[in-house]
Amino acid sequence: MIDLRLLREDPDRVRASQRARGEDVDVVDALLSADERRRSSSVRFDELRSEQKALGKLIPKATGDEKAALLKKAGELSAAVKAADAEQDEAAEEAQRLLLRIGNLVHPDVPRGGEDDFVVLETVGTPRDFAAEGFEPKDHLELGQSLGAIDVERGAKVSGSRFYYLTGIGALLELALVNAAIAQATAAGFTPMLTPALVKPRAMEGTGFLGQAAQDVYHLDNDDLYLVGTSEVPLAAYHMDEIIEADQLPLRYAGFSPCFRREAGTYGKDTRGIFRVHQFDKVEMFSYIAPEDAEAEHARLLEWEKQWLTSLELPFQVIDTATGDLGSSASRKFDCEAWIPTQGKYRELTSTSNCNEFQARRLSVRMRDGKNVKPLATLNGTLCAVPRTIVALLENHQQADGTVRVPEALRPYLGGRELLEPLAK
């Protein structure tokens, strides 16, 4: 959540950020009003409580009519204290509810606009010219089926649409990608983590996934637990309610977990194959860092993502995501989009977000620097979202004879295989 002091001192900045996101601006004034009620009722409560304590010292010394009058006044004060306390609690709850509706402050350099208003920062590699090579590229599903790697028909039979099996070389390819990604992250100083797939409401709310993203979240009503859409959630909550010493920072974790998403509102989009699915595995980078170092860490996370995609020999572009396409926790987000030949366009493979102190405030994760205790900053970055990476690998590295070339960096994790070959008919 944002800092309430900043809201009081510069409400126009918060209004401008909400407007840029396409979110409700009126909530800012409603929060200011609730915060003022909370503070004034708190002052009123303290004044009445002080008066009540002072009166309590006089009553034992009084007699007769004076004591009766003091007792009557004490009763009136007691009722007033209870009313002020209730008003204080009500205003505090209202302020907290409204505070959770306000997104992180947008970084001033983020391009304004919606999903299509991103800015391309860099293009790496060149898409293959399949026409010049003399053949029409197949899409990932056709390739995956011929390799015996992907089975969406049985996935739908067992679980419904947007579910799938990775079989044979497909399963081995996932394991190779995960192991290679974890190896890169470990070499960069990240601690590997296997994280819970089910979390309590506070963990989900604290990371910002029960606001605008709530429609995409699976909830288990009987247990009041949520299935995570990314290991960012359990990684962010890992140090919840803790104070971390400044000399321990940065803390960097690489989490591997299953991810679950309803993909609400996307029906009719990417229905073929495994590009957009309800369940997938992912390796996620997560950093806890001092706020003043957050922008530099964001750049580092992006470089690690670029290193990963370059090692897989994929052509990709880096975009600065526009304000209307930011998650509520992100102040700025960079996406790496790989070229998908059969779609003729770049599609998101990785994403890295700077959340500044937003999640840390919600989850009460703080750092101690000398005598100063304050919220730290959190950042996240996808290293490998497995199905989409498989899509990009199969389509970009396919050969005319139906084989798929294995990038050199991935070969040690696939038993030295240089080619993935179609099953014999």
PyMOL commands that set and color helices and strands:
alter all, ss='L'
color gray80, all
select helices_A, chain A and resi 4-9+11-21+26-61+64-99+130-133+140-146+152-159+169-187+201-206+214-216+232-237+246-248+291-311+323-325+358-363+386-396+408-414
alter helices_A, ss='H'
color red, helices_A
select strands_A, chain A and resi 119-124+150-151+165-166+191-194+198-199+218-220+225-227+243-245+251-260+279-289+316-320+332-340+345-354+366-369+372-375+377-385+404-405+419-420
alter strands_A, ss='S'
color yellow, strands_A
deselect
rebuild
show_as cartoon
